[in-house]
């Protein structure tokens, strides 16, 4: 949420309009996890950019992100009409800089079908 608030402040400082909080939304979440250092180099390379299964569950990850963006990217997470959540391994992440990996979130206005 702090990053989203900072992005919103940056938009305002650059004279850009605030995000549209109205209407239905699409949320795409990409979570990147560092492959464990305990894995062999071969195993780390095999898992680079491969889908990651395991904890946290996608539904738990989504709910944390959705709640954090209430009032920032939309008025309420009940506006989310479509969502995607994916978890991926990255063997090139520095696990000292990103010990838990990182998450990318994109929010779009959901185009209404005519």
N, C-alpha and C positions, 0 to 999 in steps of 0.2 A: 504494500500500500504506500510506503514511503516513496518508492520509485515512481509510482503512478502520480502521486501528489507533486513530485519534483517535475515530471514531464508536463503536468498541467500548468505548473508555474512557469516553465520554460515557454510553453505555447503562449501564455498571456504576455510574458516579457517580450516576445517576438511580434506581438500585435495580432496573433492568430486568434480566431474565435474559439471559445471553449468547446469541448466535446458536446455533441448532441446527446443529452441524457434521456430523451424521449424515444418511445417506440421499441419495437422488438429488436433483439440483438443476437449476433452470432459470436461465440467466444471460442477461440482456438488456443489451447495450452500445449506447449512443447516443453517437456522436462528432460534435461540432459544430466546424466549421472556419469561420474568418472568411473572407469573400470578399476577395480581394486588393485592396488600395488602388489598384493599377495598373489595375484594371478600371474602365470607365466607370460612372457612376452608374446608367445604364439597365441595364447588364449585371449590376451588383451587385443591383439590385432584381429583375431577372428570375430570379436564382438564389437569392434569399432563401427559405429553407426548402425548397430543392430537394435531391434526393438528390445526393450528391457521389461521383463516381467518381475513381479514381486512387489514388495512394499515401497512406497505407499500405494494403496489401491487408488485407481483413477478417480473413483467417486469421492473419496476423501480429499484428494488433491484438488479436484474441481470445486468442492464446497469451500475450501479455505480461500482459493483464488476468488471465487464469486463473492463471498462475504467481504473480502478485502477491497473489492472494487465498487461496493455499494456506495452511491453518492459521488463517485468519481467518474466511472465510465457509463453508468446507468443509475437511474433512481433506486431501483431494487432488482435483485437478481431474479425475481419472478419474470422479468422482461426477456430473459434468455430463452429464445425459441429453438436454437440449434447450438450444439456444442461438440467440440472435438477435444480429446485429450490423448496425448501420446507420450511414452517414456522411451528414451533412447540412451544407449551406451555411447560414451566417447572415450577413446583411449588417449586422446591428446589433451585432455583436461589436466591441469595441475591440481592435484587433490589437496595441496596446501593452500592454494588460492581459492579453490572451489571445493571445499571438503564435502559439501552436500550436493554438488552440482549446481545447476541454475535452472530457472524457469523463464520461458518466453511466453508472453500472453499478448494476444491480439484480439481486439473487440471491433466488430463491424456492425453497421446497421443492417438488419435483415430486410432485404428487398421483398416487398409484398408481391405475391403473384397476382397477376391481373387476369 
